[in-house]
Amino acid sequence: MSPKAERILERASKALVRERIHDKRRLLDANAKHGKNLHLWLSTKLSPSDWEFIDRITMATAESLLTQETERLNKKFDHLQARRPKAPAIDQKRVVVNLTDTEIDDSTRAVLSKGLNFAPAPHKIPIKDIIGGIAQAVRKVSHDVAEEIRNEVSTFLKKAKPPKANLKPSELSALRRLTRNKDITILPADKGNATVIMKTEDYRRKTLDLLDDAAYRILPRDPTESITKRKFELIKKSNIPEEISRNLRPPAPAPPRMNGLPKIHKDDFEEHALISAPLRPKYFYRYVDDTFVIWPHRVDTLKPFLDHMNSRHPSIQFTMESEKEGRLPFLDILVQRKEDESLSHKIELTL
């Protein structure tokens, strides 16, 4: 079975489980109402002594059945948990890529390795947010269905309890520090499931570099309103059914927002390493495994730069050869620095 088919099967299985849960809840609610009506009816038909006797026997039987069923379901759950294969350990160094020049601690790395879709458990049930979301969602369904949904949500919220914490105290502190730190930007990589940390300054600069392309231009004003008006006119003139056309008319149209996704595969290794370097070369050229660098800073800062490049990936290590008497061989070319600081070259042929 292909990975896509497995994902479809998993989503379908979860949807079926959710439907069974909803169906059982509806049956339990119907049984509760029926039991309440039967309770009231019997209390009016039986004498007080008979009613007390039957009520006591009924409660004892119900508690016994509840205990037996709870034990059966717990055994079934433990059996399923034992059969479930253990997920492989996550390599946090692969799923969290740090493109800044600041090291991150284990708690920060553990939080980020959970992914950007991870949601910390709330300390209390967000009742107002849930009710507001339900009110927005049921606008497009019939009155009876909407009322049923509201009743089910109301019943659920009355019994709901806050979930258990899914973060350690140290991880929660790390998450708060990340939220307050405006000097870094955290976003997903362009490929894979990695989470990338980079300097906000570098993120903005690279995004602006993308906008320098001739495909983009600054508009004199926001065209959203005129485009929306034209769209509404076309929908009105069409033969599209009202139910469908209503969904085609957004209540609060807004222009899209642009965001960049960093590349983290090895082809862009040097770019990421250079971005995070304290000092950067003026030019950095690479041909396969050989690089040619023009360093505009002091000579004593070259060694820290080399150490920085070698610290970025354990399997990628650089060696360095500096110019001697203004000359430096590179591949089969001898590069020479002139007195006016310009460069010349001479091809060296080995027979």
C-alpha positions as CSV (number, residue, x, y, z in Angstrom):
1,M,0.0,0.0,0.0
2,S,1.3,3.4,-0.9
3,P,2.0,6.1,1.8
4,K,-0.9,8.2,0.3
5,A,-3.3,5.2,0.5
6,E,-2.2,4.6,4.1
7,R,-2.9,8.2,5.0
8,I,-6.4,8.0,3.4
9,L,-7.1,4.8,5.3
10,E,-6.0,6.3,8.6
11,R,-8.2,9.4,8.1
12,A,-11.2,7.2,7.1
13,S,-10.7,5.0,10.2
14,K,-10.6,8.0,12.5
15,A,-13.7,9.4,10.9
16,L,-15.5,6.1,11.4
17,V,-14.4,6.0,15.1
18,R,-15.6,9.6,15.6
19,E,-19.0,8.8,14.0
20,R,-19.4,5.7,16.3
21,I,-18.6,7.9,19.3
22,H,-21.2,10.5,18.3
23,D,-23.8,7.7,17.7
24,K,-23.2,6.2,21.1
25,R,-23.5,9.6,22.7
26,R,-26.9,10.1,21.0
27,L,-28.0,6.7,22.2
28,L,-26.9,7.4,25.8
29,D,-28.7,10.7,25.7
30,A,-31.9,9.0,24.5
31,N,-31.6,6.3,27.1
32,A,-31.1,8.9,29.9
33,K,-34.3,10.7,28.8
34,H,-36.2,7.4,28.6
35,G,-34.9,6.4,32.1
36,K,-35.9,9.7,33.6
37,N,-39.4,9.4,32.2
38,L,-39.7,5.8,33.4
39,H,-38.4,6.9,36.8
40,L,-41.1,9.5,37.1
41,W,-43.9,7.1,35.9
42,L,-42.9,4.4,38.4
43,S,-42.8,6.8,41.3
44,T,-46.4,7.6,40.7
45,K,-47.6,4.0,40.3
46,L,-45.8,2.2,43.2
47,S,-46.1,2.6,46.9
48,P,-43.3,4.4,48.7
49,S,-41.9,1.1,50.2
50,D,-42.0,-0.8,46.9
51,W,-40.5,2.1,45.1
52,E,-37.6,2.4,47.6
53,F,-37.0,-1.4,47.3
54,I,-36.9,-1.4,43.5
55,D,-34.8,1.8,43.4
56,R,-32.2,0.2,45.7
57,I,-32.0,-3.0,43.7
58,T,-31.8,-1.1,40.4
59,M,-28.9,1.1,41.7
60,A,-27.0,-1.9,43.0
61,T,-27.4,-3.7,39.6
62,A,-26.3,-0.6,37.7
63,E,-23.2,-0.2,39.8
64,S,-22.2,-3.8,39.3
65,L,-22.7,-3.7,35.5
66,L,-20.7,-0.4,35.4
67,T,-17.8,-2.0,37.2
68,Q,-17.8,-5.1,35.0
69,E,-18.0,-3.1,31.8
70,T,-15.2,-0.7,33.0
71,E,-12.9,-3.7,33.7
72,R,-13.6,-5.2,30.3
73,L,-12.9,-2.0,28.4
74,N,-9.7,-1.4,30.4
75,K,-8.4,-4.9,29.6
76,K,-9.3,-4.3,25.9
77,F,-7.5,-1.0,25.9
78,D,-4.3,-2.4,27.6
79,H,-4.3,-5.2,25.0
80,L,-4.5,-2.8,22.1
81,Q,-1.7,-0.6,23.6
82,A,0.5,-3.7,24.0
83,R,0.0,-4.6,20.3
84,R,0.6,-1.1,19.1
85,P,4.1,-0.7,17.6
86,K,6.4,1.8,19.3
87,A,7.2,4.9,17.3
88,P,10.9,5.3,16.5
89,A,12.7,7.9,18.5
90,I,12.8,11.3,16.9
91,D,16.2,12.7,16.0
92,Q,15.8,16.2,17.3
93,K,18.9,17.5,15.5
94,R,17.2,16.6,12.2
95,V,13.8,18.0,12.8
96,V,15.1,21.2,14.4
97,V,17.5,23.2,12.3
98,N,19.2,26.2,14.0
99,L,20.4,28.8,11.5
100,T,21.3,31.4,14.1
101,D,24.6,31.8,15.8
102,T,23.1,31.1,19.3
103,E,23.0,27.6,20.7
104,I,19.6,26.3,21.9
105,D,19.2,24.2,25.0
106,D,17.6,20.7,25.3
107,S,14.2,22.0,26.5
108,T,13.9,24.5,23.6
109,R,14.9,21.8,21.1
110,A,12.4,19.3,22.6
111,V,9.6,21.9,22.3
112,L,10.4,22.7,18.7
113,S,10.8,19.0,17.7
114,K,7.1,18.5,18.4
115,G,6.4,20.5,15.3
116,L,4.6,23.8,14.5
117,N,1.1,22.1,14.6
118,F,1.6,21.1,18.2
119,A,-0.8,22.7,20.6
120,P,0.0,23.1,24.3
121,A,-2.8,21.9,26.6
122,P,-4.8,24.8,28.0
123,H,-5.1,25.4,31.7
124,K,-8.8,25.9,31.4
125,I,-11.5,25.1,28.8
126,P,-11.9,28.1,26.4
127,I,-15.7,28.0,26.6
128,K,-16.2,31.4,25.0
129,D,-14.0,30.6,22.1
130,I,-15.8,27.3,21.5
131,I,-19.2,28.8,21.7
132,G,-18.2,31.6,19.3
133,G,-16.8,29.1,16.9
134,I,-19.9,26.9,17.0
135,A,-22.1,29.9,16.5
136,Q,-20.1,30.8,13.3
137,A,-20.1,27.2,12.1
138,V,-23.9,26.5,12.4
139,R,-25.0,29.5,10.3
140,K,-25.1,27.4,7.1
141,V,-27.1,24.5,8.5
142,S,-30.8,24.1,9.2
143,H,-32.3,25.4,12.4
144,D,-33.0,21.9,13.8
145,V,-29.5,20.6,13.1
146,A,-28.0,23.8,14.6
147,E,-30.1,23.4,17.7
148,E,-29.0,19.8,18.1
149,I,-25.3,20.8,17.7
150,R,-25.7,23.5,20.3
151,N,-27.3,21.1,22.8
152,E,-24.6,18.5,22.3
153,V,-21.9,21.1,22.7
154,S,-23.6,22.5,25.8
155,T,-23.8,19.0,27.3
156,F,-20.1,18.4,26.5
157,L,-18.9,21.7,28.0
158,K,-20.8,21.1,31.3
159,K,-18.9,17.8,31.8
160,A,-15.6,18.9,30.2
161,K,-12.4,19.1,32.3
162,P,-9.1,20.7,31.3
163,P,-6.7,18.2,29.7
164,K,-3.5,17.0,31.4
165,A,-0.4,19.1,30.7
166,N,1.5,17.9,27.6
167,L,4.6,20.0,28.3
168,K,7.2,19.7,31.1
169,P,7.7,22.9,33.2
170,S,11.1,23.4,31.5
171,E,9.6,23.1,28.1
172,L,6.8,25.5,28.9
173,S,9.4,28.0,30.1
174,A,11.3,27.5,26.8
175,L,8.2,28.1,24.8
176,R,7.6,31.4,26.6
177,R,11.1,32.5,26.0
178,L,10.7,31.7,22.3
179,T,7.5,33.7,22.1
180,R,9.1,36.7,23.7
181,N,12.2,36.7,21.5
182,K,11.5,39.0,18.6
183,D,15.0,38.6,17.2
184,I,14.3,35.1,15.8
185,T,11.7,33.7,13.5
186,I,10.5,30.1,13.6
187,L,8.9,28.6,10.6
188,P,8.7,25.2,8.7
189,A,11.3,24.2,6.1
190,D,10.3,24.1,2.5
191,K,10.7,20.3,2.4
192,G,10.2,17.7,5.1
193,N,8.8,18.2,8.6
194,A,11.7,20.2,10.0
195,T,11.3,23.3,12.1
196,V,13.8,26.1,11.3
197,I,15.1,28.9,13.6
198,M,16.6,31.8,11.9
199,K,17.4,35.5,12.7
200,T,14.4,37.8,12.0
201,E,16.8,40.2,10.2
202,D,18.0,37.4,7.9
203,Y,14.4,36.3,7.2
204,R,13.4,39.8,6.2
205,R,16.4,40.3,4.1
206,K,15.9,37.1,2.1
207,T,12.2,37.8,1.7
208,L,13.0,41.3,0.3
209,D,15.5,39.7,-2.0
210,L,12.7,37.5,-3.4
211,L,10.6,40.6,-4.0
212,D,13.4,42.2,-6.1
213,D,12.3,39.9,-8.9
214,A,10.7,41.6,-11.9
215,A,7.6,39.5,-11.4
216,Y,6.6,41.7,-8.5
217,R,5.7,45.4,-8.5
218,I,4.3,47.9,-6.1
219,L,0.6,48.6,-6.7
220,P,-0.7,52.1,-6.2
221,R,-3.6,50.8,-4.0
222,D,-5.1,47.6,-2.7
223,P,-7.2,46.0,-5.5
224,T,-9.1,43.7,-3.1
225,E,-12.2,45.8,-3.0
226,S,-12.5,46.2,-6.8
227,I,-11.8,42.6,-7.5
228,T,-14.4,41.5,-4.9
229,K,-17.0,43.8,-6.4
230,R,-16.4,42.4,-9.8
231,K,-16.5,38.9,-8.5
232,F,-19.9,39.5,-6.8
233,E,-21.3,41.0,-10.1
234,L,-20.2,37.9,-12.0
235,I,-21.8,35.6,-9.4
236,K,-25.0,37.5,-9.5
237,K,-25.2,37.3,-13.3
238,S,-24.5,33.6,-13.3
239,N,-26.9,30.7,-12.9
240,I,-25.1,29.3,-9.8
241,P,-27.5,28.1,-7.1
242,E,-27.9,30.4,-4.2
243,E,-26.5,27.9,-1.7
244,I,-23.3,27.6,-3.7
245,S,-23.0,31.3,-4.5
246,R,-23.4,32.2,-0.8
247,N,-20.2,30.1,-0.1
248,L,-18.4,31.9,-3.0
249,R,-19.0,35.3,-1.4
250,P,-16.4,35.7,1.5
251,P,-17.7,37.8,4.4
252,A,-14.4,39.7,4.9
253,P,-12.1,39.4,1.8
254,A,-8.5,40.3,2.4
255,P,-5.4,40.1,0.2
256,P,-3.1,37.1,0.6
257,R,0.0,37.3,2.8
258,M,3.4,36.3,1.7
259,N,5.8,34.2,3.7
260,G,9.1,32.5,2.9
261,L,10.1,28.9,3.7
262,P,13.9,28.3,4.2
263,K,15.7,25.5,2.4
264,I,17.7,23.1,4.6
265,H,18.9,20.4,2.2
266,K,22.6,20.0,1.7
267,D,22.8,21.9,-1.6
268,D,22.1,25.1,0.4
269,F,24.4,24.2,3.3
270,E,26.9,27.0,2.6
271,E,24.2,29.6,2.3
272,H,22.8,28.8,5.7
273,A,26.3,28.6,7.2
274,L,27.2,32.0,5.7
275,I,24.0,33.6,6.9
276,S,24.8,32.6,10.5
277,A,28.5,33.5,10.4
278,P,29.5,36.5,12.7
279,L,31.7,37.8,9.8
280,R,31.0,37.0,6.2
281,P,33.3,36.8,3.1
282,K,32.9,39.3,0.3
283,Y,32.7,36.4,-2.2
284,F,32.2,32.7,-1.7
285,Y,32.4,30.5,-4.9
286,R,32.2,26.7,-4.9
287,Y,32.9,24.2,-7.6
288,V,32.0,20.6,-6.4
289,D,34.2,20.3,-3.2
290,D,36.5,23.3,-3.8
291,T,35.7,26.8,-2.7
292,F,37.3,30.2,-3.4
293,V,36.8,32.9,-0.8
294,I,37.7,36.6,-0.7
295,W,38.0,37.7,2.9
296,P,37.7,41.5,3.5
297,H,38.3,41.3,7.3
298,R,41.4,40.9,9.4
299,V,43.5,37.8,8.9
300,D,43.2,36.7,12.5
301,T,39.4,36.4,12.0
302,L,39.8,33.7,9.3
303,K,40.3,30.8,11.7
304,P,37.1,31.5,13.7
305,F,35.2,31.7,10.4
306,L,36.7,28.3,9.4
307,D,35.7,26.8,12.8
308,H,32.2,28.2,12.3
309,M,31.8,26.5,8.9
310,N,33.1,23.2,10.3
311,S,30.6,23.3,13.2
312,R,27.5,23.4,11.0
313,H,27.4,19.8,9.9
314,P,29.4,16.8,11.2
315,S,29.9,15.3,7.7
316,I,31.0,18.5,6.0
317,Q,34.4,19.8,7.0
318,F,36.6,22.4,5.3
319,T,40.3,22.9,5.1
320,M,42.0,26.2,4.3
321,E,44.9,27.4,2.2
322,S,45.7,31.1,2.1
323,E,47.5,33.1,-0.5
324,K,51.3,33.3,-0.5
325,E,53.0,36.3,-2.0
326,G,49.7,37.3,-3.6
327,R,49.2,34.0,-5.3
328,L,46.7,31.1,-4.7
329,P,46.2,28.1,-6.9
330,F,42.5,27.1,-7.4
331,L,41.8,24.0,-9.5
332,D,44.0,24.4,-12.5
333,I,44.1,28.2,-12.3
334,L,46.7,30.4,-10.5
335,V,44.9,33.5,-9.1
336,Q,47.1,36.5,-8.5
337,R,46.4,39.7,-6.6
338,K,47.8,42.8,-8.2
339,E,49.1,45.9,-6.5
340,D,45.7,47.7,-7.1
341,E,43.9,44.8,-5.3
342,S,42.4,43.6,-8.6
343,L,42.8,39.9,-9.5
344,S,44.3,38.2,-12.5
345,H,44.6,34.6,-13.4
346,K,46.8,32.2,-15.3
347,I,45.9,28.7,-16.4
348,E,48.4,26.1,-15.3
349,L,48.6,23.0,-17.5
350,T,50.1,19.9,-16.2
351,L,51.4,17.5,-18.9
